Amino acid sequence: MIGEEEERDTVMRTMTGVTGGCYRGDFCGAIAGATMAIGCLFGRANPDEMEDARLASTIRMVYDRLKERAVEKYGDTSCQTISHCNWYDPEDVKARRVDGRRDECT
């Protein structure tokens, strides 16, 4: 049986993969991460289970709100726009860690 600490660590490791728009500056990892968290709450562990009716409606509601907020604040939902980082440029990624851009979006 997985303990609470191991479960938290597994979730954190899993969610880390969506940061930096999957390290390509694409879709916002915060929005992707939010949908993953909702999946942890309402998703099914077995494909033979019935899907919880709350899953789709909750994801739609949260996605719409986060997208609206991102577009209002940043003009877009792409990680590259929000983070002000060219994720294809290793030097820009390194510079982002120390120049304050990371304070805007981690």
Phi and psi in radians as a Rosetta constraint file:
Dihedral C 1 N 2 CA 2 C 2 CIRCULARHARMONIC -1.435 0.35
Dihedral N 2 CA 2 C 2 N 3 CIRCULARHARMONIC 2.293 0.35
Dihedral C 2 N 3 CA 3 C 3 CIRCULARHARMONIC -1.400 0.35
Dihedral N 3 CA 3 C 3 N 4 CIRCULARHARMONIC 2.937 0.35
Dihedral C 3 N 4 CA 4 C 4 CIRCULARHARMONIC -1.040 0.35
Dihedral N 4 CA 4 C 4 N 5 CIRCULARHARMONIC -0.733 0.35
Dihedral C 4 N 5 CA 5 C 5 CIRCULARHARMONIC -1.163 0.35
Dihedral N 5 CA 5 C 5 N 6 CIRCULARHARMONIC -0.749 0.35
Dihedral C 5 N 6 CA 6 C 6 CIRCULARHARMONIC -1.138 0.35
Dihedral N 6 CA 6 C 6 N 7 CIRCULARHARMONIC -0.662 0.35
Dihedral C 6 N 7 CA 7 C 7 CIRCULARHARMONIC -1.122 0.35
Dihedral N 7 CA 7 C 7 N 8 CIRCULARHARMONIC -0.772 0.35
Dihedral C 7 N 8 CA 8 C 8 CIRCULARHARMONIC -1.064 0.35
Dihedral N 8 CA 8 C 8 N 9 CIRCULARHARMONIC -0.779 0.35
Dihedral C 8 N 9 CA 9 C 9 CIRCULARHARMONIC -1.076 0.35
Dihedral N 9 CA 9 C 9 N 10 CIRCULARHARMONIC -0.713 0.35
Dihedral C 9 N 10 CA 10 C 10 CIRCULARHARMONIC -1.106 0.35
Dihedral N 10 CA 10 C 10 N 11 CIRCULARHARMONIC -0.768 0.35
Dihedral C 10 N 11 CA 11 C 11 CIRCULARHARMONIC -1.100 0.35
Dihedral N 11 CA 11 C 11 N 12 CIRCULARHARMONIC -0.779 0.35
Dihedral C 11 N 12 CA 12 C 12 CIRCULARHARMONIC -1.084 0.35
Dihedral N 12 CA 12 C 12 N 13 CIRCULARHARMONIC -0.762 0.35
Dihedral C 12 N 13 CA 13 C 13 CIRCULARHARMONIC -1.089 0.35
Dihedral N 13 CA 13 C 13 N 14 CIRCULARHARMONIC -0.736 0.35
Dihedral C 13 N 14 CA 14 C 14 CIRCULARHARMONIC -1.112 0.35
Dihedral N 14 CA 14 C 14 N 15 CIRCULARHARMONIC -0.789 0.35
Dihedral C 14 N 15 CA 15 C 15 CIRCULARHARMONIC -1.218 0.35
Dihedral N 15 CA 15 C 15 N 16 CIRCULARHARMONIC -0.485 0.35
Dihedral C 15 N 16 CA 16 C 16 CIRCULARHARMONIC -1.041 0.35
Dihedral N 16 CA 16 C 16 N 17 CIRCULARHARMONIC -0.489 0.35
Dihedral C 16 N 17 CA 17 C 17 CIRCULARHARMONIC -1.111 0.35
Dihedral N 17 CA 17 C 17 N 18 CIRCULARHARMONIC -0.317 0.35
Dihedral C 17 N 18 CA 18 C 18 CIRCULARHARMONIC -1.667 0.35
Dihedral N 18 CA 18 C 18 N 19 CIRCULARHARMONIC -0.004 0.35
Dihedral C 18 N 19 CA 19 C 19 CIRCULARHARMONIC -1.216 0.35
Dihedral N 19 CA 19 C 19 N 20 CIRCULARHARMONIC 2.704 0.35
Dihedral C 19 N 20 CA 20 C 20 CIRCULARHARMONIC 1.102 0.35
Dihedral N 20 CA 20 C 20 N 21 CIRCULARHARMONIC 0.501 0.35
Dihedral C 20 N 21 CA 21 C 21 CIRCULARHARMONIC 1.002 0.35
Dihedral N 21 CA 21 C 21 N 22 CIRCULARHARMONIC 0.800 0.35
Dihedral C 21 N 22 CA 22 C 22 CIRCULARHARMONIC 1.054 0.35
Dihedral N 22 CA 22 C 22 N 23 CIRCULARHARMONIC 0.632 0.35
Dihedral C 22 N 23 CA 23 C 23 CIRCULARHARMONIC 1.065 0.35
Dihedral N 23 CA 23 C 23 N 24 CIRCULARHARMONIC 0.485 0.35
Dihedral C 23 N 24 CA 24 C 24 CIRCULARHARMONIC -2.318 0.35
Dihedral N 24 CA 24 C 24 N 25 CIRCULARHARMONIC 0.012 0.35
Dihedral C 24 N 25 CA 25 C 25 CIRCULARHARMONIC 1.359 0.35
Dihedral N 25 CA 25 C 25 N 26 CIRCULARHARMONIC 0.242 0.35
Dihedral C 25 N 26 CA 26 C 26 CIRCULARHARMONIC -1.446 0.35
Dihedral N 26 CA 26 C 26 N 27 CIRCULARHARMONIC -2.340 0.35
Dihedral C 26 N 27 CA 27 C 27 CIRCULARHARMONIC -0.966 0.35
Dihedral N 27 CA 27 C 27 N 28 CIRCULARHARMONIC 2.423 0.35
Dihedral C 27 N 28 CA 28 C 28 CIRCULARHARMONIC -0.979 0.35
Dihedral N 28 CA 28 C 28 N 29 CIRCULARHARMONIC 2.152 0.35
Dihedral C 28 N 29 CA 29 C 29 CIRCULARHARMONIC -1.149 0.35
Dihedral N 29 CA 29 C 29 N 30 CIRCULARHARMONIC -0.491 0.35
Dihedral C 29 N 30 CA 30 C 30 CIRCULARHARMONIC -1.143 0.35
Dihedral N 30 CA 30 C 30 N 31 CIRCULARHARMONIC -0.714 0.35
Dihedral C 30 N 31 CA 31 C 31 CIRCULARHARMONIC -1.215 0.35
Dihedral N 31 CA 31 C 31 N 32 CIRCULARHARMONIC -0.778 0.35
Dihedral C 31 N 32 CA 32 C 32 CIRCULARHARMONIC -1.080 0.35
Dihedral N 32 CA 32 C 32 N 33 CIRCULARHARMONIC -0.738 0.35
Dihedral C 32 N 33 CA 33 C 33 CIRCULARHARMONIC -1.110 0.35
Dihedral N 33 CA 33 C 33 N 34 CIRCULARHARMONIC -0.671 0.35
Dihedral C 33 N 34 CA 34 C 34 CIRCULARHARMONIC -1.093 0.35
Dihedral N 34 CA 34 C 34 N 35 CIRCULARHARMONIC -0.713 0.35
Dihedral C 34 N 35 CA 35 C 35 CIRCULARHARMONIC -1.196 0.35
Dihedral N 35 CA 35 C 35 N 36 CIRCULARHARMONIC -0.573 0.35
Dihedral C 35 N 36 CA 36 C 36 CIRCULARHARMONIC -1.162 0.35
Dihedral N 36 CA 36 C 36 N 37 CIRCULARHARMONIC -0.707 0.35
Dihedral C 36 N 37 CA 37 C 37 CIRCULARHARMONIC -1.121 0.35
Dihedral N 37 CA 37 C 37 N 38 CIRCULARHARMONIC -0.699 0.35
Dihedral C 37 N 38 CA 38 C 38 CIRCULARHARMONIC -1.114 0.35
Dihedral N 38 CA 38 C 38 N 39 CIRCULARHARMONIC -0.673 0.35
Dihedral C 38 N 39 CA 39 C 39 CIRCULARHARMONIC -1.057 0.35
Dihedral N 39 CA 39 C 39 N 40 CIRCULARHARMONIC -0.635 0.35
Dihedral C 39 N 40 CA 40 C 40 CIRCULARHARMONIC -1.109 0.35
Dihedral N 40 CA 40 C 40 N 41 CIRCULARHARMONIC -0.598 0.35
Dihedral C 40 N 41 CA 41 C 41 CIRCULARHARMONIC -1.373 0.35
Dihedral N 41 CA 41 C 41 N 42 CIRCULARHARMONIC -0.804 0.35
Dihedral C 41 N 42 CA 42 C 42 CIRCULARHARMONIC -2.050 0.35
Dihedral N 42 CA 42 C 42 N 43 CIRCULARHARMONIC -0.060 0.35
Dihedral C 42 N 43 CA 43 C 43 CIRCULARHARMONIC -1.283 0.35
Dihedral N 43 CA 43 C 43 N 44 CIRCULARHARMONIC 2.951 0.35
Dihedral C 43 N 44 CA 44 C 44 CIRCULARHARMONIC -1.824 0.35
Dihedral N 44 CA 44 C 44 N 45 CIRCULARHARMONIC 2.501 0.35
Dihedral C 44 N 45 CA 45 C 45 CIRCULARHARMONIC -1.514 0.35
Dihedral N 45 CA 45 C 45 N 46 CIRCULARHARMONIC -0.326 0.35
Dihedral C 45 N 46 CA 46 C 46 CIRCULARHARMONIC -2.240 0.35
Dihedral N 46 CA 46 C 46 N 47 CIRCULARHARMONIC 2.244 0.35
Dihedral C 46 N 47 CA 47 C 47 CIRCULARHARMONIC -1.102 0.35
Dihedral N 47 CA 47 C 47 N 48 CIRCULARHARMONIC -0.279 0.35
Dihedral C 47 N 48 CA 48 C 48 CIRCULARHARMONIC -1.454 0.35
Dihedral N 48 CA 48 C 48 N 49 CIRCULARHARMONIC -0.198 0.35
Dihedral C 48 N 49 CA 49 C 49 CIRCULARHARMONIC -1.299 0.35
Dihedral N 49 CA 49 C 49 N 50 CIRCULARHARMONIC 2.702 0.35
Dihedral C 49 N 50 CA 50 C 50 CIRCULARHARMONIC -1.275 0.35
Dihedral N 50 CA 50 C 50 N 51 CIRCULARHARMONIC 2.493 0.35
Dihedral C 50 N 51 CA 51 C 51 CIRCULARHARMONIC -1.297 0.35
Dihedral N 51 CA 51 C 51 N 52 CIRCULARHARMONIC 2.365 0.35
Dihedral C 51 N 52 CA 52 C 52 CIRCULARHARMONIC -1.155 0.35
Dihedral N 52 CA 52 C 52 N 53 CIRCULARHARMONIC 2.227 0.35
Dihedral C 52 N 53 CA 53 C 53 CIRCULARHARMONIC -1.055 0.35
Dihedral N 53 CA 53 C 53 N 54 CIRCULARHARMONIC -0.402 0.35
Dihedral C 53 N 54 CA 54 C 54 CIRCULARHARMONIC -1.298 0.35
Dihedral N 54 CA 54 C 54 N 55 CIRCULARHARMONIC -0.344 0.35
Dihedral C 54 N 55 CA 55 C 55 CIRCULARHARMONIC -1.028 0.35
Dihedral N 55 CA 55 C 55 N 56 CIRCULARHARMONIC -1.058 0.35
Dihedral C 55 N 56 CA 56 C 56 CIRCULARHARMONIC -1.108 0.35
Dihedral N 56 CA 56 C 56 N 57 CIRCULARHARMONIC -0.771 0.35
Dihedral C 56 N 57 CA 57 C 57 CIRCULARHARMONIC -1.168 0.35
Dihedral N 57 CA 57 C 57 N 58 CIRCULARHARMONIC -0.654 0.35
Dihedral C 57 N 58 CA 58 C 58 CIRCULARHARMONIC -1.215 0.35
Dihedral N 58 CA 58 C 58 N 59 CIRCULARHARMONIC -0.758 0.35
Dihedral C 58 N 59 CA 59 C 59 CIRCULARHARMONIC -1.070 0.35
Dihedral N 59 CA 59 C 59 N 60 CIRCULARHARMONIC -0.779 0.35
Dihedral C 59 N 60 CA 60 C 60 CIRCULARHARMONIC -1.046 0.35
Dihedral N 60 CA 60 C 60 N 61 CIRCULARHARMONIC -0.784 0.35
Dihedral C 60 N 61 CA 61 C 61 CIRCULARHARMONIC -1.119 0.35
Dihedral N 61 CA 61 C 61 N 62 CIRCULARHARMONIC -0.855 0.35
Dihedral C 61 N 62 CA 62 C 62 CIRCULARHARMONIC -1.163 0.35
Dihedral N 62 CA 62 C 62 N 63 CIRCULARHARMONIC -0.774 0.35
Dihedral C 62 N 63 CA 63 C 63 CIRCULARHARMONIC -1.000 0.35
Dihedral N 63 CA 63 C 63 N 64 CIRCULARHARMONIC -0.858 0.35
Dihedral C 63 N 64 CA 64 C 64 CIRCULARHARMONIC -1.052 0.35
Dihedral N 64 CA 64 C 64 N 65 CIRCULARHARMONIC -0.748 0.35
Dihedral C 64 N 65 CA 65 C 65 CIRCULARHARMONIC -1.146 0.35
Dihedral N 65 CA 65 C 65 N 66 CIRCULARHARMONIC -0.816 0.35
Dihedral C 65 N 66 CA 66 C 66 CIRCULARHARMONIC -1.159 0.35
Dihedral N 66 CA 66 C 66 N 67 CIRCULARHARMONIC -0.698 0.35
Dihedral C 66 N 67 CA 67 C 67 CIRCULARHARMONIC -1.096 0.35
Dihedral N 67 CA 67 C 67 N 68 CIRCULARHARMONIC -0.796 0.35
Dihedral C 67 N 68 CA 68 C 68 CIRCULARHARMONIC -1.038 0.35
Dihedral N 68 CA 68 C 68 N 69 CIRCULARHARMONIC -0.783 0.35
Dihedral C 68 N 69 CA 69 C 69 CIRCULARHARMONIC -1.126 0.35
Dihedral N 69 CA 69 C 69 N 70 CIRCULARHARMONIC -0.727 0.35
Dihedral C 69 N 70 CA 70 C 70 CIRCULARHARMONIC -1.138 0.35
Dihedral N 70 CA 70 C 70 N 71 CIRCULARHARMONIC -0.744 0.35
Dihedral C 70 N 71 CA 71 C 71 CIRCULARHARMONIC -1.157 0.35
Dihedral N 71 CA 71 C 71 N 72 CIRCULARHARMONIC -0.709 0.35
Dihedral C 71 N 72 CA 72 C 72 CIRCULARHARMONIC -1.080 0.35
Dihedral N 72 CA 72 C 72 N 73 CIRCULARHARMONIC -0.777 0.35
Dihedral C 72 N 73 CA 73 C 73 CIRCULARHARMONIC -1.429 0.35
Dihedral N 73 CA 73 C 73 N 74 CIRCULARHARMONIC -0.724 0.35
Dihedral C 73 N 74 CA 74 C 74 CIRCULARHARMONIC -1.991 0.35
Dihedral N 74 CA 74 C 74 N 75 CIRCULARHARMONIC -0.272 0.35
Dihedral C 74 N 75 CA 75 C 75 CIRCULARHARMONIC 1.562 0.35
Dihedral N 75 CA 75 C 75 N 76 CIRCULARHARMONIC -0.016 0.35
Dihedral C 75 N 76 CA 76 C 76 CIRCULARHARMONIC -2.927 0.35
Dihedral N 76 CA 76 C 76 N 77 CIRCULARHARMONIC 2.970 0.35
Dihedral C 76 N 77 CA 77 C 77 CIRCULARHARMONIC -1.960 0.35
Dihedral N 77 CA 77 C 77 N 78 CIRCULARHARMONIC 0.146 0.35
Dihedral C 77 N 78 CA 78 C 78 CIRCULARHARMONIC -1.406 0.35
Dihedral N 78 CA 78 C 78 N 79 CIRCULARHARMONIC 2.439 0.35
Dihedral C 78 N 79 CA 79 C 79 CIRCULARHARMONIC -1.037 0.35
Dihedral N 79 CA 79 C 79 N 80 CIRCULARHARMONIC -0.693 0.35
Dihedral C 79 N 80 CA 80 C 80 CIRCULARHARMONIC -1.080 0.35
Dihedral N 80 CA 80 C 80 N 81 CIRCULARHARMONIC -0.693 0.35
Dihedral C 80 N 81 CA 81 C 81 CIRCULARHARMONIC -1.202 0.35
Dihedral N 81 CA 81 C 81 N 82 CIRCULARHARMONIC -0.810 0.35
Dihedral C 81 N 82 CA 82 C 82 CIRCULARHARMONIC -1.184 0.35
Dihedral N 82 CA 82 C 82 N 83 CIRCULARHARMONIC -0.754 0.35
Dihedral C 82 N 83 CA 83 C 83 CIRCULARHARMONIC -1.495 0.35
Dihedral N 83 CA 83 C 83 N 84 CIRCULARHARMONIC -0.190 0.35
Dihedral C 83 N 84 CA 84 C 84 CIRCULARHARMONIC 0.951 0.35
Dihedral N 84 CA 84 C 84 N 85 CIRCULARHARMONIC 0.754 0.35
Dihedral C 84 N 85 CA 85 C 85 CIRCULARHARMONIC -2.391 0.35
Dihedral N 85 CA 85 C 85 N 86 CIRCULARHARMONIC 2.391 0.35
Dihedral C 85 N 86 CA 86 C 86 CIRCULARHARMONIC -1.576 0.35
Dihedral N 86 CA 86 C 86 N 87 CIRCULARHARMONIC 1.725 0.35
Dihedral C 86 N 87 CA 87 C 87 CIRCULARHARMONIC -1.197 0.35
Dihedral N 87 CA 87 C 87 N 88 CIRCULARHARMONIC -0.194 0.35
Dihedral C 87 N 88 CA 88 C 88 CIRCULARHARMONIC -1.476 0.35
Dihedral N 88 CA 88 C 88 N 89 CIRCULARHARMONIC -0.167 0.35
Dihedral C 88 N 89 CA 89 C 89 CIRCULARHARMONIC -1.895 0.35
Dihedral N 89 CA 89 C 89 N 90 CIRCULARHARMONIC 1.802 0.35
Dihedral C 89 N 90 CA 90 C 90 CIRCULARHARMONIC -0.963 0.35
Dihedral N 90 CA 90 C 90 N 91 CIRCULARHARMONIC -0.594 0.35
Dihedral C 90 N 91 CA 91 C 91 CIRCULARHARMONIC -1.202 0.35
Dihedral N 91 CA 91 C 91 N 92 CIRCULARHARMONIC -0.660 0.35
Dihedral C 91 N 92 CA 92 C 92 CIRCULARHARMONIC -1.186 0.35
Dihedral N 92 CA 92 C 92 N 93 CIRCULARHARMONIC -0.663 0.35
Dihedral C 92 N 93 CA 93 C 93 CIRCULARHARMONIC -1.100 0.35
Dihedral N 93 CA 93 C 93 N 94 CIRCULARHARMONIC -0.777 0.35
Dihedral C 93 N 94 CA 94 C 94 CIRCULARHARMONIC -1.094 0.35
Dihedral N 94 CA 94 C 94 N 95 CIRCULARHARMONIC -0.792 0.35
Dihedral C 94 N 95 CA 95 C 95 CIRCULARHARMONIC -1.085 0.35
Dihedral N 95 CA 95 C 95 N 96 CIRCULARHARMONIC -0.648 0.35
Dihedral C 95 N 96 CA 96 C 96 CIRCULARHARMONIC -1.043 0.35
Dihedral N 96 CA 96 C 96 N 97 CIRCULARHARMONIC -0.538 0.35
Dihedral C 96 N 97 CA 97 C 97 CIRCULARHARMONIC -1.151 0.35
Dihedral N 97 CA 97 C 97 N 98 CIRCULARHARMONIC -0.433 0.35
Dihedral C 97 N 98 CA 98 C 98 CIRCULARHARMONIC -2.089 0.35
Dihedral N 98 CA 98 C 98 N 99 CIRCULARHARMONIC -0.222 0.35
Dihedral C 98 N 99 CA 99 C 99 CIRCULARHARMONIC -1.673 0.35
Dihedral N 99 CA 99 C 99 N 100 CIRCULARHARMONIC 0.138 0.35
Dihedral C 99 N 100 CA 100 C 100 CIRCULARHARMONIC 1.720 0.35
Dihedral N 100 CA 100 C 100 N 101 CIRCULARHARMONIC -0.269 0.35
Dihedral C 100 N 101 CA 101 C 101 CIRCULARHARMONIC -1.119 0.35
Dihedral N 101 CA 101 C 101 N 102 CIRCULARHARMONIC -0.507 0.35
Dihedral C 101 N 102 CA 102 C 102 CIRCULARHARMONIC -1.192 0.35
Dihedral N 102 CA 102 C 102 N 103 CIRCULARHARMONIC -0.397 0.35
Dihedral C 102 N 103 CA 103 C 103 CIRCULARHARMONIC -1.141 0.35
Dihedral N 103 CA 103 C 103 N 104 CIRCULARHARMONIC -0.509 0.35
Dihedral C 103 N 104 CA 104 C 104 CIRCULARHARMONIC -1.273 0.35
Dihedral N 104 CA 104 C 104 N 105 CIRCULARHARMONIC -0.726 0.35
Dihedral C 104 N 105 CA 105 C 105 CIRCULARHARMONIC -2.663 0.35
Dihedral N 105 CA 105 C 105 N 106 CIRCULARHARMONIC 2.180 0.35
